[in-house]
Amino acid sequence: MGYNRRKRLRVAEQTEGQPMQDALQIAHLTQEFAEMRSSLATLHDVSFAVEDGSWTSCLGVSGCGKTTLLRVLAGLLEPTGGHVEFMSRKPRSSLIAYLPQHDTLLPWRTAIDNVLLPAELDGRSLDAARKEALDLFQRFGLAGFEAYYPTRLSGGMRQRVALIRTFLAHREILLLDEPLGALDPLTRMKLQDWLLEVWGAFRKTVILVTHDVEEAVVLSDRIVVLSERPASVRRVIDVALQRPRVRDGIEAVRMKREILSLLMNEVEDA
């Protein structure tokens, strides 16, 4: 589905009587990688917009190109074609925080010191940053583990520390690459609830990559369903369900079935 078509389908959300503004627009992105004597196409004509302060999830089967899309948005890859337009005039480095699939915690720093790293690099007040961090450690169920080194933390705890660090980078746009993918189902559901709570408090623009359909439905304002590789936009779905959402509610189940059907069709066509 093209960008203009998506805009016509988008539900007009109002903020103080005004439509929500876009934080960024992705237009006809194409990405190819050189492979010996041939090329590997990963993205093909990807176009959609992301509204300021919204939660957008990019959903697709494993290996379809979701991570490549985030790396392009983060500025780590130069697209073969198309472009990304950010509405803010800030440089990308001070606009975006990117959390890759692995937590990338520094093993020689404690959990709290890992979280404070963005404030140190930005020259912000460490006292203020520590106060914010301690509040998030409490919210994410990590109170008492601030002085632990990453090697003493479980995988789920490490991921929570990485998420706190991403939020406390104080960037306007957060790119999250399957941050909950390696967690057990119960921990994953708890972290989804915590993420929504923190997002509601900070109200950042979030772009989440996931292959979990329920996660996308529970968290998102909008879901971008991607095709098999090379990824193109199959459908953009506005999630008009009231928060907090009931995972087994009628509308949530209906939406999950619709998206699963789309993904199954993609696999069968491939």
ZIKAPE-V354359 format. One record per residue. N is the residue number from 1. RES is the residue in one letter. SS is DSSP state (a for helix, b for strand, c for the rest). NEAR is the number of other ideal C-beta (glycine too) atoms within 10 Angstrom. Layout:
# ZIKAPE-V354359
n-><N | N>
res-><RES | RES>
ss-><SS | SS>
near-><NEAR | NEAR>
This chain:
# ZIKAPE-V354359
n-><1 | 2 | 3 | 4 | 5 | 6 | 7 | 8 | 9 | 10 | 11 | 12 | 13 | 14 | 15 | 16 | 17 | 18 | 19 | 20 | 21 | 22 | 23 | 24 | 25 | 26 | 27 | 28 | 29 | 30 | 31 | 32 | 33 | 34 | 35 | 36 | 37 | 38 | 39 | 40 | 41 | 42 | 43 | 44 | 45 | 46 | 47 | 48 | 49 | 50 | 51 | 52 | 53 | 54 | 55 | 56 | 57 | 58 | 59 | 60 | 61 | 62 | 63 | 64 | 65 | 66 | 67 | 68 | 69 | 70 | 71 | 72 | 73 | 74 | 75 | 76 | 77 | 78 | 79 | 80 | 81 | 82 | 83 | 84 | 85 | 86 | 87 | 88 | 89 | 90 | 91 | 92 | 93 | 94 | 95 | 96 | 97 | 98 | 99 | 100 | 101 | 102 | 103 | 104 | 105 | 106 | 107 | 108 | 109 | 110 | 111 | 112 | 113 | 114 | 115 | 116 | 117 | 118 | 119 | 120 | 121 | 122 | 123 | 124 | 125 | 126 | 127 | 128 | 129 | 130 | 131 | 132 | 133 | 134 | 135 | 136 | 137 | 138 | 139 | 140 | 141 | 142 | 143 | 144 | 145 | 146 | 147 | 148 | 149 | 150 | 151 | 152 | 153 | 154 | 155 | 156 | 157 | 158 | 159 | 160 | 161 | 162 | 163 | 164 | 165 | 166 | 167 | 168 | 169 | 170 | 171 | 172 | 173 | 174 | 175 | 176 | 177 | 178 | 179 | 180 | 181 | 182 | 183 | 184 | 185 | 186 | 187 | 188 | 189 | 190 | 191 | 192 | 193 | 194 | 195 | 196 | 197 | 198 | 199 | 200 | 201 | 202 | 203 | 204 | 205 | 206 | 207 | 208 | 209 | 210 | 211 | 212 | 213 | 214 | 215 | 216 | 217 | 218 | 219 | 220 | 221 | 222 | 223 | 224 | 225 | 226 | 227 | 228 | 229 | 230 | 231 | 232 | 233 | 234 | 235 | 236 | 237 | 238 | 239 | 240 | 241 | 242 | 243 | 244 | 245 | 246 | 247 | 248 | 249 | 250 | 251 | 252 | 253 | 254 | 255 | 256 | 257 | 258 | 259 | 260 | 261 | 262 | 263 | 264 | 265 | 266 | 267 | 268 | 269 | 270>
res-><M | G | Y | N | R | R | K | R | L | R | V | A | E | Q | T | E | G | Q | P | M | Q | D | A | L | Q | I | A | H | L | T | Q | E | F | A | E | M | R | S | S | L | A | T | L | H | D | V | S | F | A | V | E | D | G | S | W | T | S | C | L | G | V | S | G | C | G | K | T | T | L | L | R | V | L | A | G | L | L | E | P | T | G | G | H | V | E | F | M | S | R | K | P | R | S | S | L | I | A | Y | L | P | Q | H | D | T | L | L | P | W | R | T | A | I | D | N | V | L | L | P | A | E | L | D | G | R | S | L | D | A | A | R | K | E | A | L | D | L | F | Q | R | F | G | L | A | G | F | E | A | Y | Y | P | T | R | L | S | G | G | M | R | Q | R | V | A | L | I | R | T | F | L | A | H | R | E | I | L | L | L | D | E | P | L | G | A | L | D | P | L | T | R | M | K | L | Q | D | W | L | L | E | V | W | G | A | F | R | K | T | V | I | L | V | T | H | D | V | E | E | A | V | V | L | S | D | R | I | V | V | L | S | E | R | P | A | S | V | R | R | V | I | D | V | A | L | Q | R | P | R | V | R | D | G | I | E | A | V | R | M | K | R | E | I | L | S | L | L | M | N | E | V | E | D | A>
ss-><c | c | a | a | a | a | a | a | a | c | c | c | c | b | b | c | c | b | b | c | c | b | b | b | b | b | b | b | b | b | b | b | b | b | b | c | c | b | b | b | b | b | b | b | b | b | b | b | b | b | b | c | c | c | b | b | b | b | b | c | c | c | c | c | c | a | a | a | a | a | a | a | a | c | c | c | c | c | c | c | b | b | b | b | b | b | c | c | c | c | c | a | a | a | c | b | b | b | b | c | c | c | c | c | c | c | c | c | c | b | a | a | a | a | a | a | a | a | a | a | a | a | c | c | c | a | a | a | a | a | a | a | a | a | a | a | a | a | a | c | c | c | c | c | c | c | c | c | b | a | a | a | c | c | a | a | a | a | a | a | a | a | a | a | a | a | a | c | c | c | c | c | b | b | b | b | b | c | c | c | c | c | c | c | a | a | a | a | a | a | a | a | a | a | a | a | a | a | a | a | a | a | c | c | b | b | b | b | b | b | c | c | a | a | a | a | a | a | a | c | c | b | b | b | b | b | c | c | c | c | b | c | b | b | b | b | b | b | c | c | c | c | c | c | c | c | c | c | c | a | a | a | a | a | a | a | a | a | a | a | a | a | a | a | a | a | a | a | a | c>
near-><15 | 14 | 17 | 8 | 13 | 19 | 13 | 7 | 11 | 16 | 10 | 6 | 14 | 8 | 11 | 4 | 5 | 8 | 11 | 16 | 11 | 16 | 21 | 22 | 16 | 23 | 15 | 15 | 26 | 17 | 23 | 16 | 12 | 8 | 8 | 6 | 5 | 9 | 11 | 12 | 15 | 25 | 27 | 20 | 16 | 28 | 19 | 22 | 21 | 25 | 19 | 17 | 18 | 20 | 25 | 23 | 26 | 30 | 26 | 25 | 17 | 10 | 12 | 24 | 25 | 26 | 17 | 22 | 28 | 24 | 18 | 24 | 23 | 20 | 14 | 11 | 16 | 7 | 20 | 16 | 13 | 17 | 11 | 18 | 10 | 18 | 15 | 15 | 6 | 12 | 10 | 14 | 10 | 13 | 18 | 23 | 21 | 20 | 24 | 17 | 15 | 11 | 21 | 13 | 22 | 11 | 8 | 9 | 14 | 18 | 26 | 19 | 17 | 23 | 29 | 20 | 16 | 18 | 21 | 11 | 9 | 12 | 7 | 14 | 9 | 12 | 8 | 10 | 20 | 17 | 10 | 17 | 25 | 15 | 15 | 22 | 20 | 11 | 15 | 22 | 15 | 21 | 12 | 9 | 18 | 16 | 10 | 16 | 15 | 19 | 8 | 12 | 18 | 11 | 12 | 18 | 19 | 21 | 25 | 29 | 27 | 21 | 23 | 24 | 23 | 21 | 24 | 22 | 20 | 15 | 21 | 18 | 22 | 22 | 22 | 24 | 21 | 19 | 23 | 23 | 15 | 15 | 18 | 11 | 9 | 9 | 18 | 18 | 16 | 17 | 20 | 19 | 12 | 17 | 23 | 16 | 13 | 17 | 18 | 10 | 12 | 15 | 11 | 21 | 24 | 23 | 26 | 26 | 25 | 22 | 17 | 18 | 20 | 21 | 21 | 26 | 25 | 23 | 25 | 23 | 20 | 22 | 23 | 27 | 21 | 26 | 22 | 18 | 20 | 19 | 26 | 20 | 23 | 19 | 17 | 21 | 21 | 14 | 21 | 10 | 16 | 8 | 10 | 10 | 18 | 12 | 13 | 8 | 13 | 8 | 14 | 17 | 14 | 11 | 21 | 17 | 11 | 14 | 20 | 12 | 10 | 18 | 20 | 11 | 13 | 17 | 9 | 7 | 8 | 10>
